[in-house]
Amino acid sequence: KQNLYDHSLRVPLILRGPGLPKGRKSDALCYLLDVYPTLCELAGAPTPEGLEGRSLVPVVRGEKRQVRDSLFAAYRHVQRMVRDERWKLISYPQAGRLQLFDLRDDPWERRDLSGDPAHAGRLAALQERLRVWQRETGDPLAAKPQPLTR
């Protein structure tokens, strides 16, 4: 699994237990690091300070639709990704290449929209979101120039 397509990244999360709603499905964005604070809250245990994970309990109970509005991922020193509920940008900084996918209309990520002028604004906004995340996390690829267009 050497890429940032959903078939490699996406992991099903199934929670079951006393007091949890049955049959509720959610497409809320989450990281695996969100599992620990979620289980702490469900068990009534204190959540340790300084965790980056966020409890998914508000989503599980139907109080919120999501606890995150975007996700970021990296594969070694060759790929970076940012996605929101609908759109995904994959950056290949060393190759100077970008891919943009509409996950609602193209869940299998087969139609790269990065070269479509109709999506130039979306592409630029996701690139900036990715750059901000890279700077905040000290990503060594943040200093590498990334193209503004395909």
N, C-alpha and C positions, 0 to 999 in steps of 0.2 A: 504494500500500500504506500506507494511513493508519490502521492499527489494529493491535492486538496479538493477533489471532487467529493460530492456528498456520499457516494457509495463507500468511500474510504474514511470519511470523517464522522458521519452520522451514526450514532449509537442509540438504540432504543433504550429508554429508561422506563421501567415498570415498577410501580410502587403498590404494595398491597399490605393491608393490615387493619387492625381494629380502628374504627373511627374514620377510615379513609373512604371517600365516595367510590362506589363501584361503577365501572364502565366509563369513567370520564377519560376523554382523550384530549390531548393538547399538543399543539405544534410549537409551544413556547421554546424560545431559544435558551439553551443552557449548556454549561460545561460540566464535565464529570466532577470538577472540584465543587460544584454546587450540591452534590449528594451529601457530603458531610454536614454542612450546616442545616440541610433539610432534615436529615435523620436526627440531629441534635434537637431541633425544634419539635419534631414529632414525638421524641422520647421524653420531652420536658427537661432535657439536660442543657446546661449553659453552653452557649457557643463560644469557643475561645476567641479572644481578641486577635485582630490582625489577619483574619482569614480573607482571602480574595473571593471565596465562594459566597453565593447568595442563596438563602433559603428559598426553595420552590413551594413551600407550604401555601402561600397565598394563591398560587396557580392551582395546586392540587385541590384546594377548598373552593375554587371558583371565585375567589375574591378579586383576583387580578388575571388579566390575560397573559401577562409576561412580567418577568423581573429584569430582563435585559432587552435592549433594542438592537443589539448587534453582537456579533461574535468575530473573533480574530483567530487566525491559525498560522502556523509556520511549518514548513518542511525543510529541515536542514538549512543550508545557506542558499537555496535556489528558488523557494516559493514562499509567497505570503498571500493571505486571503483575508478579506473582510466581507461579511454578509449581514443583511438585515432580514426581515421576514420574507421579502420578495426578491431582492437583488443580491448577486454575489459577484465580487471582483477577485480575480486571481492574478497576481503579479509575478512575473518571472524576471526579476531585476537584472540578472546576468545576461539574459537573452534580449532584454529590452522589449518584452512582450506582455500584453495584457489580455485577459479574457473577461467578458461581462456576460452574465447569464440572468435571465428572468426566470426565477425558480417557480413562479406560479404557472407560467405558460410553458416552461421547458424544464420540468423537474429532473430530467436525465442529463441536463447540461450538454446538449448537443448543438445548440445554435449560439455561437459567439456573437454578441451584439456590439463588441467594442469598436468596430469600424463603422457602425451605423451613426450618421450625424444626428439622427433623432434622439440618440441616447448620450450625446456628448456631455450634457449637464450632469446626468446621473453618474457617468464615468468619472468626471472630475470630482464630484462630491465624494464618491467612494474612495478615490485615490487620496484625497485630503484626509478623510477619516482614517485611512490606513497609515498615512504619514504621521498623524497625531499619535496613534497607538504605538507606532514604532519609536517615536521620540520618547513617549512616556515610559516605555518598557526598556529603553536602552538597546533596542535591536541594532546589532552591528550593520545590518543592511540599510538602516535609515539614511546613512550618509551617501549611499549609492544613488546616483541619479536615476529617476524613473521617468519614463516618457509620460507626457500629459495626454497624448493621444496614441492610438494604435499605430 
